[in-house]
Amino acid sequence: MQSKPRVVKDYDRLEDGIQEQIKLTYPRGFSKHLVRFTNREGKLVSALPFETDEKYYLVRMTIEEAKDIIRQDDDYDEDGVLKDDVMEEYQEKHTDLDEIPSEEMDDEDDDLD
């Protein structure tokens, strides 16, 4: 079994399509889904994991950056939840994907605390 290439990138440097798929995967925000790892320079960093058929992404961001991304993104409502119409649009746009796993919905706001 061949492993997927790992891509470590900042959120704002990702292609729009990848950002849209990430939003579908994490419709209630990113901050509670960050993982920590040691980068090539030996520094501990945090990132949002995201996997496609071709690649495994680690999207670099701190908890505060994750919250800021959601607050500033018009695709999310004031409670930090992906808007229904945006979700439907992205789901239709990315129907060629087998299935995008989404986080389990709960009553807690994720990124606006």
N, C-alpha and C positions, 0 to 999 in steps of 0.2 A: 504494500500500500504506500503510495506516494503522499507525502505531507504537502499541504497547501503552503504557498508562500505567505509569510507574515509581512504585513504592511503597517508601519507605524507612521501616522500622519496627524496633523492638526485638522480639526473639524472644518474650518473655513477653506482648507486646501483640497477637500474631497470634491469629486464630481457631484453635480446636483442630484443625479440619479441615486448615488450611494447615500447622500444625505436623506433623500426621500425614503429609501428603504430603511434607514436607521430610525427615522421618525415612526414608520409603521411598526417596527420592532419594539420601540420604546415610546408608546403614545402618551405616557404619563411622565415623561422626562428621563433624564440620564443620571442624575447625581447618585441615586441609590444603586446603580448598576456598575459603578466604576471598580476596576481591579487595579492592583499595584504590581509593578514589576520593575526589575532593574534593567536600565537601558545599557547600550554599548559602552557608555562612559562610566558605568558602575553607579549611576545615580538612581535612586528610587523615584519612580514617576507613577502617576495614575492615568488610566485610560479606560475608554468605553470599548468593550469587546463587540465585534460584529463580524459575522461570517457570511460569505457568499459561496456559490459553488466553486469559484476559482480561487478566492483569497480569504485569509483570516486577517481582519483589521483590528488594530489597537489604536483607537482614536484618542490622542493625547488631550487631556483636559483635567483641571482640578475640579473639586466640588463647586467652588464659586464660579468658575468658568461654565460649568454645566448648567448651573442655575441661570446665569446671565444669558446663555444661548437661548434658553427656553423663554425667558422674560422678553427678549428682544425679537423673537421670531413670531411673525404674524400668523403662522400656521397653528399656533397654540392659543388657547383662550386665556382669560385672566387667571384661571385656576391652574394653568400649566398642563392642560390636557389638549391633545391634538384635536382640532375641530373636526366634527363629523364629515362635513363636506370635503375638507382637505383629505381626510382619511379615505373617503370613497374615491376621490380623484386619483390618489396615489395607488390605491389598490387596483383600479382599472388600468392605470398606466403600467403597472408592474405585474400584470396577470401572467406574463410569460414565466415568472418565477414559480416554482413548484408550490412553495408555501413559505411565507415569512412568519417565523415564530414571533408572537407578541407576548409581552409580559402579562402576567395575570393582573387583571384589573382589581383595584381595591378602592376603598373610600378615602385613602390618604392622598393628599396633594404631595407630589414628589419634589418638584424643583422650585417652588415659590416660598418655601419656609424661610 
